[in-house]
């Protein structure tokens, strides 16, 4: 039987060694002890940090907290500004029946999702990028934008 032809090697290829690979040995004792030390230091740090965070809560005396809010003395304080009453409306606009309050609006009996912004203005899912001063103005603008289309009964889609 003829020997197998040799593969040509480049000038920089190292010679192939057919020596058996030695089995992996366990790490030396110094690295095991270092690993255990670091693991213990981390655990102690986590326990110490948790204890430091909970210490004020655990040391608080519930008797020093004062009476619960329901036992406050005297009549309830009057608000500095009068409380705004919810705007209630029920009208026909553009051939559509609009009814609702600041909290909820219906157009032809179908819900229009209306959101109040931080500045007090309103927006709806129909006019999401436009603000209106009242919920009624928001509903009227939605009727204008809907044209002849109906609102979906499924409600707004989540993003």
Secondary structure, DSSP 4 states (H G I P E B T S, - for coil): -PPPPPPP--TTPPPPP-PPPPPPPPPPHHHHHHHHHHHHHHHHHHHHHHHHHHHHHHH--GGGS-S-GGG-SSSPPPPSSPPPPPP-EEEEETTEEEEE-SS-EEETTEEE-EEE-TTS-EEESSSTT--BSSHHHHHHHHHHHHTTPPPPTT-PPP-
